[in-house]
Structures are given as structure tokens and as C-alpha cells.
């Protein structure tokens, strides 16, 4: 023990401020060891409070992308309370976790037809037993003032029932896409919400996703010239026992690949251009004898022609390996976007001329949680009495167009549609998406 050297405070500081026991020296001891008090932090580091938000001066150089400021979530008691209806895969894997990233909304209630599952999920998310409702007792939400909005995540064929019951209870509604199983039911849902004086928003998450929003801005401003054409693919396979799943029952799904995943191609083409198609040509196929496709289609290919003469070719199928890709061909560039319709993993590549060279550029953007963004948007619309960007009218229009796709596929002839004047005819004001 006698050959262990003695350390004083200055000696410890030379070792990085850590003693032989691994203990970090306190700031006061370090200041003493350095021979004087430490300088106070500057405003660049401490930031300032402005309009109830903490802001910081930019610390990066002009060649760097700005770091931005911290998000400013509302206090929990000021957020809009949501009840989520149905606890299937989408709710458990994406929607419920997304409330952890919202800043205007909070989860306050659950609705499910599976008592044991609801009890388990409620415990994980801190939902009290009195805020858990079964399907039959759903109407009792009218007596829960904490619930301001309802997110309907049931199979498509059940959307109408829960949307209309939520409206009757005086609650605003966020409804998963597709809005329903046909345009007649979709219009009835819209009418019910209008009569009740509640907002109806359809969960078109792509319209709140950072990369697609960036791309829409480029299309609208003609940053690369006129959009000449676009190809959109959304395909995936289903298990051999898929016939038992609700998506393969026409009464519950309304159709097969088209309303489930092909709708992303259709709605995104409309969203990116802001236009409505004036002509549709389509074909479809289902393998004979496959019970998965006894009631609904496997594959649909359709072409949309827009007033600006942009041509969009779309393919959707339950028979091809997962691929969710879109490519846009402009006058002066082509833009490639893998994973365009996935929950995450989007990227953007632009190919264009630069000087005498053809260059390929990757657009680096900060991804956002699409579900949190759409939930927050409805919450913001409720708080400030605004019309949602993707209201019920947007959902009705997609049903009208999908019915035209099916008609064209059945007859082999193109379906011509009445022109719709202006851009974003069925949408509300642009969303304030926190990117």
C-alpha cells in the first residue's frame, strides 16, 4: 500500500476530473482546482423563452442545415383526448405508440371487442378501466368529457357504424382509409358528421409524410418543369390461409388489393398533382380457384389521365413480393422514391443535368412519424376550428374513382370523368406538419 502515489485535487483534475474511485469531481471542486470560477453559460447555450416556447440561437455554420428549435408540446391537460376503436395490428404496432410522439393529442380511452386484450393494452398505456369500452357500450363515450375525438381503426365495412355513432355522441372523427366500402356509405358518413357538427378526417398518412410533402412542393412549383408521367407500385403477398382474413371478405373490405393498398397509389397521385383525373383505364386479374380471391381481386392495373396531361400508371396486387415504389418523370429530371408508402424508410433520389454532366442526388430529409403527424393535425383542427386537410370529401372522391376503376376493368373501356376545376378541390387548408 505504501507505493500508491498520493493524489491531490489538481492531480485528480489532470486525470480528466475522475478520482481513483471513478467519481466525477463536482463543478465547485473543478473550479477551485482551476484557480477560479467557471464562466457562466452564454445565451447561445441557454436559449430563451418566447411566446411560451424555448428557442435557441443557431449554432451551426451557414454551410450546415439549421438545427431548428425544440418541439413545443402542449401541456397534457390541454391536449385533445382520443379514443382508439379496435385493437388490431395497426393500432398496436403503429397508432398507439404514435401517441408518444404527438404534441397536441393524448390517448384517453380504448374500444375493443376483446376484453382480455383491452385490459392488457390499457395497463400498458395507463388507461383507466372506466375509459375502456366494448363495442356494444361504445355510445357511452358521450358521457366522457375527456374524449374529444375518436380514431376508427376497424375493418372497412364497420367504419360507417362507428363513425356515425361517434358523431351522434358529439365526438370528432379520424377514420382509417379507405373511408368505407363504397361511395354511397361514404357520403352517408359525411352527412352524419355534418349534421352533428363534428369534424371528419380520413387518415391519409402519406399526405402528412415528410418526403411526399417535399415531393408535392416540387410538383406544384414545377421545380423540375412539367410532370409528364408517374409510375406507382404498391404490391405485397398474403399467406395461404389469407382467405380467413377480413381483407378477403368483400362485405368487410369492399374489394381486394385496390382499396387496401392500391388506394395509396391513387390518392398520392391526386395529392402530388393537386388535380383530379379526367379519364381512367383499368384491368384486373385473380387466379382461378384460389379461395383468397373468391370474393375480392388479387391484381389491378390502372392508368389515370389528369387535366395537365400528366399520365400516371399504377399497379397494385396481393400476389407480388412487397414493393412500394414511385417514380416521377419531369421535363428536366426524374425522381425515384423507394418505400414511398411504407410507415418508414422513405428516400428521394433526383437525376438531372448539372453543367455537362448527368448527376444523381440524394435528398436528405428528417423523417417524421406519419401517424403522429395526422393525429396532431386533427387535434390542431379541433383546437382552432379548422377544416382538416384530408376531410370526408377526400375519402368520398377516392371511392368515386375506385368505382370508375372497377367499371373500366369490367368493361375493358376507358371511363371519362367530369373535369374538376382548381387544385385540391376536396381538401382543406394545408396541414402544419412539424418536420
N, C-alpha and C positions, 0 to 999 in steps of 0.2 A: 504494500500500500504506500510505502514511503517514496516510491519512484513515480507516483502520479503527480504531474505538474499542477501547480496551483493556478487557478484562473481568476482574474478579476473581471469587473464588469466590462472594461474595454476589450479584454481578451475574448470574452464571450461574443461581443458585437462583431469582432473580426471574423468569427466563425459563422456569420450570417444572422446573428441575433438569436441563436439557438444554444441553450445550455447543454450540459452533458446528459441531462435527463430528457432532452428533446423539447423542453418547454420554450415557447416563444417569449422573448422579453416584452414587457409592456411598453407602450409608446412613451410613457414618462421616463422609464429607465433608459430606453434608447436615446431620448432627448438629452438626458443627463450625460450619458456616455459620449454623445457627440458634442457636448460642451455648450448646449443652448437649446431653446425651444424649437420645435419644428415649425416651418412656415405654414400658415393656415391654407386650406384648400381654396382654389380660385373659383369664380363663378362659372368658368368653363366646366369644372368638375361637379360643382354642387347643383347647378341648374337654377331654375326659378319657377315660381308658380304664377301662371297667367290664365285667367278665366277658369279657374278650378282645375287646371291641368299642369303637370310638371313638364317643363320644356328645358332643353339644353342647347347651348351654342354648338354649331357644327365644329367638330374637331378634326375631321378628315381634310386632306388636301383637295384642291379643285379637280384633280385628276381622278379622284375616287367618287363612287356613288355615295350620296349623303346617307348618314346612318339613320336619319329620321328621329322621331321622338317616341317615348314610351306610350303604349296604348293607354287610354283613359277609360276603363270600365266604369259603369255606373255602380253606385253602392247597391248591395244585394236587395235592399228593400225598395229600390227604385226601378229595378229591372222588371220586365214583363214576364209573368209566370206562365209557363207552358205545361199542358198535359200531353203526353205522348200516347197515342192509341195504337195498340198492338206491339208486342214484344218479340218480333221475329228477328231474323238475321240482320236486316238493315238497321233496325232500331238498336239492337245490342252491340253491333260491330261498329256502327258509324254515328248514328244520331245521338244516342245518349252520351257517348264520350265527347261529342262535339260541344255539348253544353259547358264543358270545362274550358272551352276557348271562346265562348261568347262574352260580349261585354254589355249587351243590352237586355239579355234574356236569362232566365234561370228555369231549371226543371223543378216543378212543384207537385206534379201528380202523374200517375200511371193508370192505364186502362188495359186490361187483358182478360182473355177468356180462360187463362191457365192460372189458377190461384197459387199453386206452389211456385211456379216460375215468377209470378209477380211479387210474391213475398221475398224470394231470393234477391231479385233485382232491386226491390225497394230498400232492402237492408244495405245493399252496396252503395246506393245513391242517397241514402238518408231521407227517403220519402216515408212519411208517417202512415200508419195503417188507414187512418181516416181519409187520406188522399189517394187511396188505391180503389179503383172502381172496376167491377166486372162489366161485361157488355150490356147485360140487362139493366144494370143500375147506372148506366152512363149518364142518363139525363139528370142525375143528382149533382152533376158538376155546376149546374146553375146556382146552387147554394154555396159554392166555394168561391169567395171573392178573390182568393189568391190566383185562381185560374183566369187569365185574360185571353189566352189563345190555346188552340188545340192543333196538334200535328197528327194528321191521319196517315197511318202507315199500313193500313190493312190491304188485303188483295183488292185489285181494281174494282171488282164487282160490288164491294162493300163500301166504297168511297162515298157514294151518294147518301146512304143511310146515315153515316156518322157525320158527314158534312152538314146535312140538313138538321140533324139533332143538335149538333153543336151550335148552329145558327139560331135555332129555337131557344137554346139556353143562353143566348146573348154573348157567345164567345166567338172571337175571330178565328179564322181557319187557315192553316197551312196544309195543303193536300199533296201527297206524293203524285208524281206523274206515272202513267197517263191519268188525266183528271177523272175519267170513268171508263165505261166500256163502249160508249157511242156518243154522238153529239147531242142526241135528244136528252139523255140523262145529264150530260154536262151542262146544258142550258138550264135544266131544272135546278141543278145545284147553284148555279149563278143567280137565278131568280130568287131562290130561297135566301141566299145571303144578302141580296139587295133589299128584299122585303124586311129582313131582320135588322138591317143597318149595320152589318158586320163586314169586315174585310175578308176577301177570299184570295189567297195567293197559291199558285201552283209551284211545286218545288223543282223548278228547272235549275238545278245547281250549276250547270255549265254557264249560265248567264251571270254567275257570281264568282267564277273561277278566274284567277289572275291571268293565265296565258290566253284563254279565249277572249277575255276582255281586252287585252293588249291587241290581239289579232283583229277584233271588231273595229277598234280605233283605226288600225291601218287600212282596213277595207273601206270604212266610211270616209276617211280623209284622202283616199286614193294615193297613199304614200308610195305605192309601187305602180301607180297607174290603175287602169280599169281591171276589175276582177273578171277574167274571161271565163274561167271554169274552176270547178272544185270537185274532188272525189272524197267521199266519206264512207268509211267502213266500220261497222260495229257487228262483230260476229263472236260467237262462243259456242262451246258444245255443252250438252246436257247428259246426265247419267242415263244408263239403260233403264233404270226404274223411274225416269223422269215423268212418265205418264201419270204417276200418282201425285205429282206436284201441282199446286193450284194454277201455275202458269200455263199448264197444258189442258185446263178446263175452260172452254170458251165462255161459260157463264161468269166465271170469276176473273178471267184475264181479258176478255174481249177480242183476243186474237193471239197470235204467236210471237215470232221474233219482231214483227213490225211495231206493235205498241209497247213492247217491253224494252228493246234495245235499239230498234230502228228509229224510234222516236227521237233519239239523240241526234241522229244524222239530219232528220227533218227539221227539228227545232233549232239546231245550231246553224244550219244554212240560213234559216229565216232570221235568226238573231244577228249573225255576222253581217249580212247584207242589209238588214232592216226592211227588206222587201217581202212581198207575198207572191208566190208563184202564179203564173197565168196559164200554165199547161203542165200536165203530169202524164208520164208514160210509165207503165209498170208491168212486171211479170213476176210470178211466184211459183214455187215448187215445194212439194212434200213427198218423201219417199213412200211408196205404196206399202201397205201392210205394217208400218211402224206405228205401234199404239201411242207413241208420244205425239204423233201428228194426226191422230184420228179426228181431232176437233179443231186444231189450230195449225197454221202453216209453219214450215221449217225455214224457208228462204224467200226473201223478197228483194228484187232489184227494181229501183225506180229512178227516174230522171225528172228533175224539176227545171222548168224554164222560167226565169224571172223577167220583169219588165225591162231591166237594163241589159237583157240578153245574156246574163250570166247563166251558164248551164251547170247544174250540179248532179253528178251521178252518185247514187247511194246503193250500198249493198248491206243487207242485214241477214243473219242466219243463226240458227241454233245448231248447225251442222259442221262449222269450221272452227279450228282452234282459235282461241282468244286473240283478237286483234281489234284495236280501237284507234283508228288512224285517219287523219285527214290531210289532204294536200291541196293547196290553193295555187292556181296559176294566174299570175298577174301579167300585165303588159311588160313590165320591166323586172320581174322577179318571180321566183317560185318559193313557196313557204311550205315546209314539211313539219308536221306535228304528230309524232307518235304519242300513244296513250291519251289521245285527245279527250276521251270520255270517261277515263278512269278516275277513281277517287283521288289519286295522287300519281306522281311520276311524269307529268307533262314536260315537254321540252319544245323549243321552237328553233328551226334552222332556216335561214334565209339564203337563197342562192341568187346572186345578181352580179352585174358588171361593176367593176371598180377600176377606173382607168382602162388599161388594155387587157385586164385580167378578169376571169370569172372567179369570184370568191364565194366562199361558204362561211356564213357567220352564225354562231350560236347565240341566241338571245337569252341572257341570264336574268331570270326574274325570281323574286321570292314567292314561293308557292304559299297558298292560303288554304285553310280548311273550308271546303266548299259548303259543307253542311252548317258550320258555324256562321258563315257569311250570309246564307239565305235565312237562317233563323234570326240573326241580328237585324236583317233588313226588314222582315215583317215586324219585329219588335219596334224598330225605329219608326215605321209607318204608323203603328198604333200610338206610339208616344207623341207623334207630331201630326197625326191625322192626314197621312198622305196615301195615295193610291200605290199599291205595290208595283214593282217593275214587271212582274210576271203574274198578272191578275187572272181571274177566272176566264176572262175573254180570250187570253192567250191559250188557255187549255182547250176551250171550245174550238178555236180555229184549227188547232192541230188535229182534233177529231174530224173536223170537216175535211181536212186534207188527207188524213189516213183513209177515210171512206172513199175519197176520189182515187187513191192509190189502189184500193181493193177493186173498185169498179173497173179501172183500166186493166188490172191483171185479169179480171174475169172476162172482159170483152176483147182484149187484145188491141184496143183502140185508145188513142190519147184522150184525156179528159181536159177540156178547156174550162178555165175558171174566170169569173168576172174580175177585172182588174181592181185592185185596192189602192186608193190614192195615198201618197205620202209614205213616210218611213215610220216604223214602229206603231202601226195603226192599232194594234191590240195590246200595247204595253203601256205601263205607267211611266212616270219620270225615271231617269237613270238612278240606279242604286248608288249609295255612298258605301262602296266596298273598301274596307280597311286593308290595303295591300302592303 
